[in-house]
Amino acid sequence: AGKPGEAIKVYEQAIAIKPDYAMAFQHLSVLKTFSANDPQILQLETLLSKPKLKDSDQCYLSYALAKAHEDLGDWQEAYDYLKKGGALRKKTLNYTVEQDEEVFSSVKNFADNIAQQTLPTEVSKSENIPVFVLGMPRSGTTLIEQIVSSHSQVHGAGELNFLGDLGTGTILGKSTVKAETLAQIRDRYLQELKTLSKEHEYVVDKHPQNFFYIGLIRKTLPEAKIIHVTRSAQATCWSNFKTYFSSNDLGYTCDLSDVVTYYKLYRD
């Protein structure tokens, strides 16, 4: 609702009720700026030193302490806590970068199959024009969506999973690519989009990792606009590494070398 002050109060209330609520501490750390005398820093350190603490709780607390030390300008301590939190998150997700390398390889291998197809002559006419804002997470896609959506004819629908739900099997070569398949993906996507459009002509789908689906978008939704957001590689990779993502699909962000590997795969 855009009320971070209220959110801070409620997180602090949750911690007062449950003083070892590690997840609440992590979420709270994102919203606040720590000062040198902040009693929550000692609370975080005390909790993290407890024996037999769950990996997930250690992870939350490490990210929170990383943010605290970043606010204080203690860069080495912040980095050390990021490494610790990331390693725990990677372990919890059972992630290896080879998993993503395989996905990228499949998308490349089957791109030609999609490119060679054409939509049937008779396809549904679009009542709404999709605007895909995509790129690496933390590249500025949210800002671009906000700018574009300030136009009276544009509705910002946020991060939609429609393409992922409809087209993942197609881009990975797990389902047969036919003209009819592309038409079905088009129809279902546009139907879903219409329910969110709020009678605006243009609808922004700002799921960053729709970059995987650019080939599919061009074939199924040729009228769509694609805005590819880029930011310096260093800033993008660092921001991915230092951000705790609740999604389980971003395991590469947990390790700095994995982030760099993933970024190179994305650019390729």
Phi, psi and omega per residue, in radians:
A1 nan 0.035 3.120
G2 1.299 0.536 3.141
K3 -2.155 1.233 -3.076
P4 -1.062 -0.572 3.114
G5 -1.070 -0.752 3.096
E6 -1.151 -0.685 3.138
A7 -1.079 -0.732 3.129
I8 -1.032 -0.781 -3.137
K9 -1.051 -0.727 -3.089
V10 -1.261 -0.659 3.060
Y11 -1.075 -0.722 3.140
E12 -1.172 -0.585 3.067
Q13 -1.153 -0.725 3.118
A14 -1.071 -0.712 3.132
I15 -1.205 -0.599 3.076
A16 -1.102 -0.637 3.119
I17 -1.312 -0.692 -3.092
K18 -2.286 1.546 -2.998
P19 -1.094 -0.277 3.125
D20 -1.831 0.417 -3.072
Y21 -1.349 1.466 -3.004
A22 -1.073 -0.706 -3.118
M23 -1.085 -0.716 3.136
A24 -1.118 -0.682 3.090
F25 -1.056 -0.739 -3.110
Q26 -1.148 -0.818 3.127
H27 -1.087 -0.700 3.135
L28 -1.106 -0.677 -3.090
S29 -1.069 -0.516 -3.141
V30 -1.215 -0.563 -3.031
L31 -1.525 -0.399 -3.007
K32 -1.946 2.893 3.020
T33 -1.968 2.124 -3.091
F34 -1.397 2.527 3.013
S35 -1.953 2.928 -3.036
A36 -1.069 -0.534 -3.072
N37 -1.772 0.307 -3.089
D38 -1.184 2.078 -3.113
P39 -1.115 -0.351 -3.123
Q40 -1.195 -0.404 3.110
I41 -1.124 -0.791 3.101
L42 -1.130 -0.684 3.081
Q43 -1.014 -0.800 -3.131
L44 -1.104 -0.793 -3.131
E45 -1.119 -0.705 3.134
T46 -1.134 -0.763 3.124
L47 -1.103 -0.746 -3.083
L48 -1.177 -0.440 -3.131
S49 -1.450 -0.083 -3.129
K50 -1.169 2.436 3.105
P51 -1.269 2.717 3.056
K52 1.027 0.575 3.097
L53 -1.367 2.404 3.141
K54 -1.058 2.568 3.120
D55 -0.981 -0.720 -3.106
S56 -1.103 -0.687 3.122
D57 -1.225 -0.697 3.055
Q58 -1.023 -0.679 -3.138
C59 -1.110 -0.892 3.131
Y60 -0.986 -0.814 -3.081
L61 -1.167 -0.631 3.134
S62 -1.151 -0.751 3.100
Y63 -1.125 -0.669 3.126
A64 -1.132 -0.741 3.125
L65 -1.211 -0.562 3.056
A66 -1.066 -0.776 3.121
K67 -1.120 -0.716 -3.141
A68 -1.072 -0.813 -3.117
H69 -1.246 -0.517 3.036
E70 -1.107 -0.785 3.119
D71 -1.052 -0.573 -3.113
L72 -1.500 -0.107 -3.113
G73 1.407 0.272 3.095
D74 -1.573 1.409 -2.929
W75 -1.146 -0.727 -3.108
Q76 -1.137 -0.762 3.112
E77 -1.092 -0.727 3.126
A78 -1.055 -0.783 -3.124
Y79 -1.130 -0.725 -3.136
D80 -1.082 -0.728 3.123
Y81 -1.211 -0.608 3.072
L82 -1.098 -0.760 3.123
K83 -1.083 -0.742 3.141
K84 -1.137 -0.836 -3.138
G85 -1.109 -0.710 3.135
G86 -1.127 -0.736 3.138
A87 -1.094 -0.690 3.116
L88 -1.180 -0.700 3.121
R89 -1.145 -0.741 3.124
K90 -1.086 -0.716 3.103
K91 -1.108 -0.782 -3.135
T92 -1.064 -0.689 -3.117
L93 -1.415 -0.190 -3.087
N94 0.970 0.795 -3.013
Y95 -1.668 2.466 2.897
T96 -2.307 2.566 -3.099
V97 -1.157 -0.383 3.095
E98 -1.051 -0.505 3.098
Q99 -1.047 -0.782 -3.136
D100 -1.301 -0.604 3.094
E101 -1.022 -0.669 3.123
E102 -1.148 -0.709 3.127
V103 -1.096 -0.866 3.138
F104 -1.033 -0.719 3.140
S105 -1.084 -0.739 3.139
S106 -1.123 -0.745 -3.140
V107 -1.053 -0.757 3.128
K108 -1.142 -0.748 -3.062
N109 -1.118 -0.577 -3.050
F110 -1.795 0.088 -3.126
A111 -1.095 -0.707 -3.122
D112 -1.103 -0.641 3.122
N113 -1.022 -0.716 3.134
I114 -1.252 -0.744 -3.086
A115 -1.083 -0.509 -3.099
Q116 -1.400 -0.192 -3.118
Q117 -1.525 2.752 3.020
T118 -2.303 2.611 3.088
L119 -1.168 2.617 3.016
P120 -1.005 2.729 -3.121
T121 -1.030 -0.741 -3.132
E122 -1.707 1.878 3.063
V123 -2.283 2.829 -3.115
S124 -1.107 2.430 3.079
K125 -1.398 2.427 -3.100
S126 -1.423 2.181 3.023
E127 -1.452 -0.360 3.127
N128 -2.244 2.490 3.103
I129 -1.754 2.055 3.133
P130 -1.260 2.482 3.009
V131 -2.096 1.921 -3.108
F132 -1.620 2.054 3.038
V133 -1.828 1.967 -2.975
L134 -2.459 2.949 -3.113
G135 2.598 -2.929 3.086
M136 -1.168 2.530 2.944
P137 -0.943 2.566 3.126
R138 1.212 0.397 3.138
S139 -1.708 -0.143 -3.132
G140 1.982 0.276 -3.103
T141 -1.122 -0.636 3.134
T142 -1.121 -0.761 3.122
L143 -1.078 -0.774 -3.131
I144 -1.128 -0.701 3.097
E145 -1.055 -0.741 -3.136
Q146 -1.098 -0.705 3.138
I147 -1.140 -0.873 -3.097
V148 -1.122 -0.693 -3.067
S149 -1.291 -0.134 3.084
S150 -1.279 -0.191 3.088
H151 -1.312 2.499 -3.050
S152 -1.119 -0.404 -3.108
Q153 -1.683 0.085 -3.037
V154 -2.074 2.328 3.035
H155 -1.968 2.220 3.076
G156 -1.526 1.959 -3.060
A157 -1.665 -0.028 3.112
G158 1.411 -2.796 -3.089
E159 -1.481 1.865 -3.108
L160 -1.715 2.459 3.133
N161 -1.707 0.188 -3.027
F162 -1.017 -0.838 -3.108
L163 -1.119 -0.697 3.109
G164 -1.074 -0.752 -3.138
D165 -1.184 -0.642 -3.025
L166 -1.569 -0.561 -2.915
G167 -2.079 0.003 -3.070
T168 -1.070 -0.784 3.130
G169 -1.038 -0.617 -3.113
T170 -1.218 -0.843 -3.070
I171 -1.256 -0.380 3.126
L172 -1.631 0.010 3.123
G173 1.307 0.351 -3.122
K174 -1.571 -0.131 3.079
S175 -2.391 2.651 -3.085
T176 -1.167 2.336 3.131
V177 -1.653 2.003 3.084
K178 -2.334 2.859 3.113
A179 -1.016 -0.660 -3.137
E180 -1.148 -0.629 3.109
T181 -1.096 -0.795 3.134
L182 -1.086 -0.694 3.129
A183 -1.126 -0.679 3.120
Q184 -1.144 -0.751 3.110
I185 -1.060 -0.766 3.121
R186 -1.028 -0.891 -3.073
D187 -1.042 -0.829 -3.073
R188 -1.197 -0.668 3.115
Y189 -1.100 -0.807 -3.111
L190 -1.158 -0.595 3.079
Q191 -1.109 -0.785 3.130
E192 -1.119 -0.718 -3.098
L193 -1.111 -0.680 -3.106
K194 -1.072 -0.608 -3.128
T195 -1.167 -0.333 -3.095
L196 -1.840 -0.167 -2.917
S197 -1.167 -0.447 -3.075
K198 0.916 0.657 3.073
E199 1.158 0.332 3.013
H200 -1.530 2.588 -3.124
E201 -1.247 -0.706 -3.105
Y202 -1.888 2.447 3.121
V203 -2.256 2.195 -3.121
V204 -1.554 2.186 2.987
D205 -1.898 1.893 -2.988
K206 -1.934 0.665 3.036
H207 -1.272 1.979 -3.032
P208 -0.940 -0.740 -3.005
Q209 -1.465 0.298 2.909
N210 -1.159 -0.078 3.070
F211 -1.054 -0.440 3.064
F212 -1.084 -0.459 -2.956
Y213 -1.832 0.211 -3.075
I214 -0.993 -0.767 3.111
G215 -1.045 -0.720 3.131
L216 -1.209 -0.687 3.113
I217 -1.052 -0.805 -3.083
R218 -1.097 -0.541 -3.127
K219 -1.475 -0.715 -3.036
T220 -1.571 -0.484 -3.071
L221 -2.327 1.150 -3.045
P222 -1.079 -0.359 3.134
E223 -1.443 -0.141 -3.082
A224 -1.189 2.639 3.013
K225 -1.731 2.430 3.124
I226 -2.123 2.095 3.073
I227 -1.946 1.909 3.139
H228 -1.647 1.975 -3.074
V229 -1.600 2.233 3.093
T230 -2.164 2.660 3.140
R231 -2.487 2.850 -3.115
S232 -0.987 2.512 -3.083
A233 -1.023 -0.737 -3.109
Q234 -1.083 -0.835 -3.109
A235 -1.128 -0.713 -3.121
T236 -1.141 -0.856 -3.103
C237 -1.120 -0.766 -3.130
W238 -1.114 -0.746 -3.115
S239 -1.127 -0.640 3.061
N240 -1.109 -0.777 -3.080
F241 -1.146 -0.664 -3.025
K242 -1.544 -0.060 -3.126
T243 -1.696 2.295 3.012
Y244 -1.482 2.054 3.118
F245 -1.766 2.263 3.113
S246 -1.265 -0.412 3.117
S247 -1.133 2.448 3.103
N248 -1.505 0.054 -3.068
D249 -1.696 0.107 -3.055
L250 -2.124 0.815 -3.089
G251 -1.082 -0.445 -3.117
Y252 -1.111 -0.381 -3.080
T253 -1.276 -0.198 -3.020
C254 -1.363 -0.279 -3.047
D255 -2.384 2.310 -3.014
L256 -1.105 -0.686 3.132
S257 -1.205 -0.603 3.077
D258 -1.147 -0.664 3.114
V259 -1.063 -0.776 -3.125
V260 -1.120 -0.767 3.102
T261 -1.030 -0.802 -3.125
Y262 -1.117 -0.726 -3.132
Y263 -1.058 -0.738 3.131
K264 -1.133 -0.673 3.091
L265 -1.112 -0.739 3.117
Y266 -1.072 -0.824 -3.128
R267 -1.124 -0.662 3.121
D268 -1.145 nan nan
